[in-house]
Amino acid sequence: MMMEMYSATELSSHFDNSHYHYFLILYHEKPVGFIGFENHYEPQTTKLHRLYLLPEAKGKGLGKAALNFLKKQVATTSNRRIILNVNKNNPAQHIYLSQGFVIADEVVVDIGNGFVMDDFLMEFNL
């Protein structure tokens, strides 16, 4: 699954989409993560597709800062909602909840090869 999500073809399609944005997250001028989101994913909705931090970058407020950055970016568009999927067992859901996101739904999807996506759909309304 990771090979499909990060294949050259998949990433190229993101870079060719003017609504898709990637930003590096820097700490002391060193890259420690990134955020990827897509404006106009649905009407008036931005989807946070990716927010990753290196283990040593966690607990420094960078996730919170990245989410605040995202909210500011979305506020400059006509979008009024941010959505994301997070695995039900992923502790990252706690940072989303602490930053005003709410659990809007639950999704269970067979993604093939014996894998199931068992996620919360979370949302934040601007």
CNS distance restraints for C-alpha pairs under 8 A (distance, minus, plus):
assign (resid   1 and name CA) (resid   5 and name CA) 6.32 0.50 0.50
assign (resid   2 and name CA) (resid   6 and name CA) 6.08 0.50 0.50
assign (resid   3 and name CA) (resid   7 and name CA) 5.55 0.50 0.50
assign (resid   4 and name CA) (resid  10 and name CA) 7.04 0.50 0.50
assign (resid   5 and name CA) (resid  10 and name CA) 6.35 0.50 0.50
assign (resid   5 and name CA) (resid  11 and name CA) 7.75 0.50 0.50
assign (resid   6 and name CA) (resid  10 and name CA) 6.18 0.50 0.50
assign (resid   6 and name CA) (resid  11 and name CA) 6.07 0.50 0.50
assign (resid   7 and name CA) (resid  11 and name CA) 6.18 0.50 0.50
assign (resid   8 and name CA) (resid  12 and name CA) 5.87 0.50 0.50
assign (resid   9 and name CA) (resid  13 and name CA) 6.29 0.50 0.50
assign (resid  10 and name CA) (resid  14 and name CA) 6.63 0.50 0.50
assign (resid  11 and name CA) (resid  15 and name CA) 6.38 0.50 0.50
assign (resid  12 and name CA) (resid  16 and name CA) 6.11 0.50 0.50
assign (resid  13 and name CA) (resid  17 and name CA) 6.32 0.50 0.50
assign (resid  14 and name CA) (resid  20 and name CA) 5.77 0.50 0.50
assign (resid  14 and name CA) (resid  21 and name CA) 7.82 0.50 0.50
assign (resid  15 and name CA) (resid  20 and name CA) 6.75 0.50 0.50
assign (resid  15 and name CA) (resid  21 and name CA) 7.60 0.50 0.50
assign (resid  19 and name CA) (resid  38 and name CA) 5.31 0.50 0.50
assign (resid  19 and name CA) (resid  39 and name CA) 4.98 0.50 0.50
assign (resid  19 and name CA) (resid  40 and name CA) 6.73 0.50 0.50
assign (resid  20 and name CA) (resid  36 and name CA) 7.21 0.50 0.50
assign (resid  20 and name CA) (resid  37 and name CA) 5.73 0.50 0.50
assign (resid  20 and name CA) (resid  38 and name CA) 4.20 0.50 0.50
assign (resid  20 and name CA) (resid  39 and name CA) 6.39 0.50 0.50
assign (resid  21 and name CA) (resid  36 and name CA) 5.56 0.50 0.50
assign (resid  21 and name CA) (resid  37 and name CA) 5.45 0.50 0.50
assign (resid  21 and name CA) (resid  38 and name CA) 6.24 0.50 0.50
assign (resid  22 and name CA) (resid  34 and name CA) 6.93 0.50 0.50
assign (resid  22 and name CA) (resid  35 and name CA) 5.64 0.50 0.50
assign (resid  22 and name CA) (resid  36 and name CA) 4.38 0.50 0.50
assign (resid  22 and name CA) (resid  37 and name CA) 6.70 0.50 0.50
assign (resid  23 and name CA) (resid  34 and name CA) 5.56 0.50 0.50
assign (resid  23 and name CA) (resid  35 and name CA) 5.40 0.50 0.50
assign (resid  23 and name CA) (resid  36 and name CA) 6.62 0.50 0.50
assign (resid  24 and name CA) (resid  31 and name CA) 6.34 0.50 0.50
assign (resid  24 and name CA) (resid  32 and name CA) 7.66 0.50 0.50
assign (resid  24 and name CA) (resid  33 and name CA) 5.97 0.50 0.50
assign (resid  24 and name CA) (resid  34 and name CA) 4.35 0.50 0.50
assign (resid  24 and name CA) (resid  35 and name CA) 6.59 0.50 0.50
assign (resid  25 and name CA) (resid  31 and name CA) 5.73 0.50 0.50
assign (resid  25 and name CA) (resid  32 and name CA) 5.78 0.50 0.50
assign (resid  25 and name CA) (resid  33 and name CA) 4.87 0.50 0.50
assign (resid  25 and name CA) (resid  34 and name CA) 5.03 0.50 0.50
assign (resid  25 and name CA) (resid  35 and name CA) 7.27 0.50 0.50
assign (resid  25 and name CA) (resid  53 and name CA) 7.93 0.50 0.50
assign (resid  25 and name CA) (resid  62 and name CA) 7.70 0.50 0.50
assign (resid  25 and name CA) (resid  66 and name CA) 7.51 0.50 0.50
assign (resid  26 and name CA) (resid  30 and name CA) 5.09 0.50 0.50
assign (resid  26 and name CA) (resid  31 and name CA) 4.44 0.50 0.50
assign (resid  26 and name CA) (resid  32 and name CA) 5.65 0.50 0.50
assign (resid  26 and name CA) (resid  33 and name CA) 7.09 0.50 0.50
assign (resid  27 and name CA) (resid  31 and name CA) 6.45 0.50 0.50
assign (resid  27 and name CA) (resid  32 and name CA) 6.41 0.50 0.50
assign (resid  27 and name CA) (resid  57 and name CA) 7.75 0.50 0.50
assign (resid  32 and name CA) (resid  53 and name CA) 5.77 0.50 0.50
assign (resid  32 and name CA) (resid  54 and name CA) 5.47 0.50 0.50
assign (resid  32 and name CA) (resid  57 and name CA) 6.21 0.50 0.50
assign (resid  33 and name CA) (resid  51 and name CA) 7.44 0.50 0.50
assign (resid  33 and name CA) (resid  52 and name CA) 5.19 0.50 0.50
assign (resid  33 and name CA) (resid  53 and name CA) 4.17 0.50 0.50
assign (resid  33 and name CA) (resid  54 and name CA) 5.96 0.50 0.50
assign (resid  34 and name CA) (resid  50 and name CA) 7.49 0.50 0.50
assign (resid  34 and name CA) (resid  51 and name CA) 5.84 0.50 0.50
assign (resid  34 and name CA) (resid  52 and name CA) 5.52 0.50 0.50
assign (resid  34 and name CA) (resid  53 and name CA) 6.76 0.50 0.50
assign (resid  35 and name CA) (resid  48 and name CA) 7.82 0.50 0.50
assign (resid  35 and name CA) (resid  49 and name CA) 7.85 0.50 0.50
assign (resid  35 and name CA) (resid  50 and name CA) 5.35 0.50 0.50
assign (resid  35 and name CA) (resid  51 and name CA) 4.39 0.50 0.50
assign (resid  35 and name CA) (resid  52 and name CA) 6.54 0.50 0.50
assign (resid  35 and name CA) (resid  66 and name CA) 7.27 0.50 0.50
assign (resid  36 and name CA) (resid  48 and name CA) 6.28 0.50 0.50
assign (resid  36 and name CA) (resid  49 and name CA) 5.60 0.50 0.50
assign (resid  36 and name CA) (resid  50 and name CA) 4.80 0.50 0.50
assign (resid  36 and name CA) (resid  51 and name CA) 6.47 0.50 0.50
assign (resid  37 and name CA) (resid  46 and name CA) 6.87 0.50 0.50
assign (resid  37 and name CA) (resid  47 and name CA) 5.55 0.50 0.50
assign (resid  37 and name CA) (resid  48 and name CA) 4.36 0.50 0.50
assign (resid  37 and name CA) (resid  49 and name CA) 5.24 0.50 0.50
assign (resid  37 and name CA) (resid  50 and name CA) 6.71 0.50 0.50
assign (resid  38 and name CA) (resid  46 and name CA) 5.47 0.50 0.50
assign (resid  38 and name CA) (resid  47 and name CA) 5.24 0.50 0.50
assign (resid  38 and name CA) (resid  48 and name CA) 6.58 0.50 0.50
assign (resid  38 and name CA) (resid  49 and name CA) 7.26 0.50 0.50
assign (resid  39 and name CA) (resid  45 and name CA) 6.52 0.50 0.50
assign (resid  39 and name CA) (resid  46 and name CA) 4.26 0.50 0.50
assign (resid  39 and name CA) (resid  47 and name CA) 6.58 0.50 0.50
assign (resid  39 and name CA) (resid  74 and name CA) 7.40 0.50 0.50
assign (resid  39 and name CA) (resid  79 and name CA) 7.25 0.50 0.50
assign (resid  40 and name CA) (resid  44 and name CA) 6.00 0.50 0.50
assign (resid  40 and name CA) (resid  45 and name CA) 5.34 0.50 0.50
assign (resid  40 and name CA) (resid  46 and name CA) 5.51 0.50 0.50
assign (resid  40 and name CA) (resid  47 and name CA) 7.96 0.50 0.50
assign (resid  40 and name CA) (resid  79 and name CA) 6.81 0.50 0.50
assign (resid  41 and name CA) (resid  45 and name CA) 5.75 0.50 0.50
assign (resid  41 and name CA) (resid  46 and name CA) 5.48 0.50 0.50
assign (resid  41 and name CA) (resid  47 and name CA) 5.97 0.50 0.50
assign (resid  42 and name CA) (resid  46 and name CA) 7.11 0.50 0.50
assign (resid  43 and name CA) (resid  79 and name CA) 7.42 0.50 0.50
assign (resid  44 and name CA) (resid  78 and name CA) 6.09 0.50 0.50
assign (resid  44 and name CA) (resid  79 and name CA) 3.80 0.50 0.50
assign (resid  44 and name CA) (resid  80 and name CA) 5.45 0.50 0.50
assign (resid  44 and name CA) (resid  81 and name CA) 6.39 0.50 0.50
assign (resid  45 and name CA) (resid  79 and name CA) 5.04 0.50 0.50
assign (resid  45 and name CA) (resid  80 and name CA) 6.13 0.50 0.50
assign (resid  45 and name CA) (resid  81 and name CA) 4.78 0.50 0.50
assign (resid  45 and name CA) (resid  82 and name CA) 5.68 0.50 0.50
assign (resid  45 and name CA) (resid  83 and name CA) 7.13 0.50 0.50
assign (resid  46 and name CA) (resid  74 and name CA) 7.05 0.50 0.50
assign (resid  46 and name CA) (resid  79 and name CA) 6.43 0.50 0.50
assign (resid  46 and name CA) (resid  80 and name CA) 7.95 0.50 0.50
assign (resid  46 and name CA) (resid  81 and name CA) 6.22 0.50 0.50
assign (resid  46 and name CA) (resid  82 and name CA) 4.77 0.50 0.50
assign (resid  46 and name CA) (resid  83 and name CA) 6.36 0.50 0.50
assign (resid  47 and name CA) (resid  82 and name CA) 5.60 0.50 0.50
assign (resid  47 and name CA) (resid  83 and name CA) 4.84 0.50 0.50
assign (resid  47 and name CA) (resid  84 and name CA) 5.70 0.50 0.50
assign (resid  48 and name CA) (resid  82 and name CA) 6.87 0.50 0.50
assign (resid  48 and name CA) (resid  83 and name CA) 6.16 0.50 0.50
assign (resid  48 and name CA) (resid  84 and name CA) 5.13 0.50 0.50
assign (resid  49 and name CA) (resid  84 and name CA) 6.47 0.50 0.50
assign (resid  49 and name CA) (resid  85 and name CA) 7.71 0.50 0.50
assign (resid  51 and name CA) (resid  63 and name CA) 7.84 0.50 0.50
assign (resid  53 and name CA) (resid  57 and name CA) 6.00 0.50 0.50
assign (resid  53 and name CA) (resid  58 and name CA) 6.49 0.50 0.50
assign (resid  53 and name CA) (resid  63 and name CA) 7.62 0.50 0.50
assign (resid  54 and name CA) (resid  58 and name CA) 6.85 0.50 0.50
assign (resid  57 and name CA) (resid  62 and name CA) 7.30 0.50 0.50
assign (resid  58 and name CA) (resid  62 and name CA) 7.06 0.50 0.50
assign (resid  58 and name CA) (resid  63 and name CA) 7.48 0.50 0.50
assign (resid  61 and name CA) (resid  65 and name CA) 6.15 0.50 0.50
assign (resid  62 and name CA) (resid  66 and name CA) 5.99 0.50 0.50
assign (resid  63 and name CA) (resid  67 and name CA) 6.24 0.50 0.50
assign (resid  63 and name CA) (resid  95 and name CA) 7.58 0.50 0.50
assign (resid  64 and name CA) (resid  68 and name CA) 6.21 0.50 0.50
assign (resid  64 and name CA) (resid  95 and name CA) 7.26 0.50 0.50
assign (resid  64 and name CA) (resid  99 and name CA) 7.18 0.50 0.50
assign (resid  65 and name CA) (resid  69 and name CA) 6.09 0.50 0.50
assign (resid  66 and name CA) (resid  70 and name CA) 6.16 0.50 0.50
assign (resid  67 and name CA) (resid  71 and name CA) 6.19 0.50 0.50
assign (resid  67 and name CA) (resid  99 and name CA) 7.73 0.50 0.50
assign (resid  68 and name CA) (resid  72 and name CA) 6.28 0.50 0.50
assign (resid  69 and name CA) (resid  73 and name CA) 6.21 0.50 0.50
assign (resid  70 and name CA) (resid  74 and name CA) 6.12 0.50 0.50
assign (resid  71 and name CA) (resid  75 and name CA) 6.10 0.50 0.50
assign (resid  71 and name CA) (resid 126 and name CA) 7.66 0.50 0.50
assign (resid  72 and name CA) (resid  76 and name CA) 6.74 0.50 0.50
assign (resid  73 and name CA) (resid  77 and name CA) 7.31 0.50 0.50
assign (resid  74 and name CA) (resid  78 and name CA) 7.74 0.50 0.50
assign (resid  74 and name CA) (resid  79 and name CA) 6.21 0.50 0.50
assign (resid  74 and name CA) (resid  80 and name CA) 7.38 0.50 0.50
assign (resid  74 and name CA) (resid  82 and name CA) 7.91 0.50 0.50
assign (resid  75 and name CA) (resid  79 and name CA) 7.01 0.50 0.50
assign (resid  75 and name CA) (resid  80 and name CA) 7.21 0.50 0.50
assign (resid  75 and name CA) (resid 126 and name CA) 7.30 0.50 0.50
assign (resid  80 and name CA) (resid 125 and name CA) 5.91 0.50 0.50
assign (resid  80 and name CA) (resid 126 and name CA) 5.11 0.50 0.50
assign (resid  81 and name CA) (resid 123 and name CA) 6.81 0.50 0.50
assign (resid  81 and name CA) (resid 124 and name CA) 5.64 0.50 0.50
assign (resid  81 and name CA) (resid 125 and name CA) 4.48 0.50 0.50
assign (resid  81 and name CA) (resid 126 and name CA) 5.87 0.50 0.50
assign (resid  82 and name CA) (resid 123 and name CA) 5.45 0.50 0.50
assign (resid  82 and name CA) (resid 124 and name CA) 5.10 0.50 0.50
assign (resid  82 and name CA) (resid 125 and name CA) 6.48 0.50 0.50
assign (resid  82 and name CA) (resid 126 and name CA) 7.94 0.50 0.50
assign (resid  83 and name CA) (resid 121 and name CA) 6.95 0.50 0.50
assign (resid  83 and name CA) (resid 122 and name CA) 5.59 0.50 0.50
assign (resid  83 and name CA) (resid 123 and name CA) 4.33 0.50 0.50
assign (resid  83 and name CA) (resid 124 and name CA) 6.53 0.50 0.50
assign (resid  84 and name CA) (resid 121 and name CA) 5.81 0.50 0.50
assign (resid  84 and name CA) (resid 122 and name CA) 5.36 0.50 0.50
assign (resid  84 and name CA) (resid 123 and name CA) 6.49 0.50 0.50
assign (resid  85 and name CA) (resid 119 and name CA) 5.93 0.50 0.50
assign (resid  85 and name CA) (resid 120 and name CA) 5.67 0.50 0.50
assign (resid  85 and name CA) (resid 121 and name CA) 4.67 0.50 0.50
assign (resid  85 and name CA) (resid 122 and name CA) 6.20 0.50 0.50
assign (resid  86 and name CA) (resid  90 and name CA) 6.69 0.50 0.50
assign (resid  86 and name CA) (resid  92 and name CA) 7.55 0.50 0.50
assign (resid  86 and name CA) (resid  93 and name CA) 6.42 0.50 0.50
assign (resid  86 and name CA) (resid 119 and name CA) 5.21 0.50 0.50
assign (resid  86 and name CA) (resid 120 and name CA) 5.43 0.50 0.50
assign (resid  86 and name CA) (resid 121 and name CA) 6.72 0.50 0.50
assign (resid  86 and name CA) (resid 122 and name CA) 7.55 0.50 0.50
assign (resid  87 and name CA) (resid  93 and name CA) 7.89 0.50 0.50
assign (resid  87 and name CA) (resid 117 and name CA) 7.22 0.50 0.50
assign (resid  87 and name CA) (resid 118 and name CA) 5.77 0.50 0.50
assign (resid  87 and name CA) (resid 119 and name CA) 4.15 0.50 0.50
assign (resid  87 and name CA) (resid 120 and name CA) 6.20 0.50 0.50
assign (resid  88 and name CA) (resid  93 and name CA) 7.64 0.50 0.50
assign (resid  88 and name CA) (resid 118 and name CA) 6.25 0.50 0.50
assign (resid  88 and name CA) (resid 119 and name CA) 5.06 0.50 0.50
assign (resid  88 and name CA) (resid 120 and name CA) 5.85 0.50 0.50
assign (resid  91 and name CA) (resid  95 and name CA) 7.93 0.50 0.50
assign (resid  92 and name CA) (resid  96 and name CA) 6.77 0.50 0.50
assign (resid  93 and name CA) (resid  97 and name CA) 6.25 0.50 0.50
assign (resid  94 and name CA) (resid  98 and name CA) 6.10 0.50 0.50
assign (resid  95 and name CA) (resid  99 and name CA) 6.20 0.50 0.50
assign (resid  96 and name CA) (resid 100 and name CA) 6.61 0.50 0.50
assign (resid  96 and name CA) (resid 101 and name CA) 5.31 0.50 0.50
assign (resid  96 and name CA) (resid 102 and name CA) 7.78 0.50 0.50
assign (resid  97 and name CA) (resid 101 and name CA) 4.86 0.50 0.50
assign (resid  97 and name CA) (resid 102 and name CA) 6.00 0.50 0.50
assign (resid 100 and name CA) (resid 124 and name CA) 6.36 0.50 0.50
assign (resid 101 and name CA) (resid 122 and name CA) 6.04 0.50 0.50
assign (resid 101 and name CA) (resid 123 and name CA) 5.19 0.50 0.50
assign (resid 101 and name CA) (resid 124 and name CA) 4.59 0.50 0.50
assign (resid 101 and name CA) (resid 125 and name CA) 7.96 0.50 0.50
assign (resid 102 and name CA) (resid 122 and name CA) 5.33 0.50 0.50
assign (resid 102 and name CA) (resid 123 and name CA) 5.51 0.50 0.50
assign (resid 102 and name CA) (resid 124 and name CA) 6.56 0.50 0.50
assign (resid 103 and name CA) (resid 120 and name CA) 6.27 0.50 0.50
assign (resid 103 and name CA) (resid 121 and name CA) 5.95 0.50 0.50
assign (resid 103 and name CA) (resid 122 and name CA) 4.43 0.50 0.50
assign (resid 103 and name CA) (resid 123 and name CA) 6.60 0.50 0.50
assign (resid 104 and name CA) (resid 120 and name CA) 7.48 0.50 0.50
assign (resid 104 and name CA) (resid 121 and name CA) 5.64 0.50 0.50
assign (resid 104 and name CA) (resid 122 and name CA) 5.32 0.50 0.50
assign (resid 104 and name CA) (resid 123 and name CA) 6.32 0.50 0.50
assign (resid 105 and name CA) (resid 120 and name CA) 5.94 0.50 0.50
assign (resid 105 and name CA) (resid 121 and name CA) 5.04 0.50 0.50
assign (resid 105 and name CA) (resid 122 and name CA) 7.03 0.50 0.50
assign (resid 106 and name CA) (resid 118 and name CA) 7.58 0.50 0.50
assign (resid 106 and name CA) (resid 119 and name CA) 5.82 0.50 0.50
assign (resid 106 and name CA) (resid 120 and name CA) 4.52 0.50 0.50
assign (resid 106 and name CA) (resid 121 and name CA) 5.71 0.50 0.50
assign (resid 107 and name CA) (resid 117 and name CA) 7.42 0.50 0.50
assign (resid 107 and name CA) (resid 118 and name CA) 5.92 0.50 0.50
assign (resid 107 and name CA) (resid 119 and name CA) 5.31 0.50 0.50
assign (resid 107 and name CA) (resid 120 and name CA) 6.26 0.50 0.50
assign (resid 107 and name CA) (resid 121 and name CA) 6.97 0.50 0.50
assign (resid 108 and name CA) (resid 116 and name CA) 6.70 0.50 0.50
assign (resid 108 and name CA) (resid 117 and name CA) 5.43 0.50 0.50
assign (resid 108 and name CA) (resid 118 and name CA) 4.50 0.50 0.50
assign (resid 108 and name CA) (resid 119 and name CA) 6.42 0.50 0.50
assign (resid 109 and name CA) (resid 116 and name CA) 5.56 0.50 0.50
assign (resid 109 and name CA) (resid 117 and name CA) 5.01 0.50 0.50
assign (resid 109 and name CA) (resid 118 and name CA) 6.68 0.50 0.50
assign (resid 110 and name CA) (resid 114 and name CA) 7.66 0.50 0.50
assign (resid 110 and name CA) (resid 115 and name CA) 6.21 0.50 0.50
assign (resid 110 and name CA) (resid 116 and name CA) 4.45 0.50 0.50
assign (resid 110 and name CA) (resid 117 and name CA) 6.27 0.50 0.50
assign (resid 111 and name CA) (resid 115 and name CA) 5.61 0.50 0.50
assign (resid 111 and name CA) (resid 116 and name CA) 5.52 0.50 0.50
assign (resid 111 and name CA) (resid 117 and name CA) 6.50 0.50 0.50
assign (resid 112 and name CA) (resid 116 and name CA) 7.26 0.50 0.50
